[in-house]
Amino acid sequence: MDAFAEALDKAPQPTTREPCKLFADDVKLSAMTAGGLQHSLDLASTWAMENGMKWNTKKSVILRSKETQEHKFCLSGIRLKNASRSEISWRNNYR
């Protein structure tokens, strides 16, 4: 088992109602509030640190909405950029 699969195997079960979706090496977090999303990002940062992993913050984006446009989200101490859905494409994020 590779390190990523082993770390995912040890991933904690969600303790909040905020959804988290995992697919291969992609993670999608969503929340009802900006505070809830930041809390999920903080949990993800802690999980990565405890499992010797790092998030690629260059590929991490917050989808802009009325709720998120004013908030400054951070993941592992790095501020994430906001983008609209039309600004995000698979090609741009996975080069």
N, C-alpha and C positions, 0 to 999 in steps of 0.2 A: 504494500500500500504506500503511495507516495505521501509526502508531508502534507500536501493540501487536503487530500482525502482523509488522512488521519486527523488533522485539525478539525475538519468539518464533522467528523465522527464524534468529536468531543464537544461540539458546539452546544451551548445551553439551549434549552427549550424556551421559546418566547414566554416572557412573564407579563407582557402588556398586551393590550388589544391592538397595538400597532403592527400592521402586516410587514412581513419580510419574506421575499421570494429569492430562492437560490437556484441558479441554473449554471452548470459547469463552473466557471470561475467568475461568474457575474452575480451581483447582489443588487436587489431593488428594495429600498426601504420606502415606506410611505407612512404618513401620519395625518391625523385630523388637524393638528396645530403645529406651528413653527417650533414651539417648545417641545412637543412630542417627537418631532423629527430630530431635533438636536439631541434629545435624550437617546434616541435610537443610534445616532451617530457616535455618541459617547460610549454606549455599550459596545458598538462594533469596534471602536478604537481599543477599548480595554481587552476585548476578546482577542484581537489581533496581537496585541502586545503580549498577552499571557501565553499565546501559542507560537510566538516567535515569527510572526508574519507582519507584513506591511501592506497597507492599502495604497494603490496607485492613485494618488490624489490628482494627478494630471488628467486622468480619465474619469474622475468623479465630478458629477454635475448635479446641481439642484434645479429641477424644473421650476421655472418662474410661475408664480400665481399671485393673486392678491395677498394671500397669507404669507408667502415667502419672499416677496420682492424687497421688503425692508430689512429682513433678518439677515445677519451675517453668520452663515453656517460654517462650522469647522469640523474636520475629520483628522484625527491624530495631530491636532495643533495647527493644521494648515487650513486656511480659509478656502472654501469651495466656491467656484464660479456659478452664477445663476445664468440660465439660458432658457429661451423659449423652446417649445417642442420643434418648431421649424428650424432652429439653429443647430439641433442635434441630429446627427446622422450616424449610422453604423460606420460608414466609411471614414468619417472624420475622427471618430473615437478609437478606432482599432487599426491604426497604422503602425 
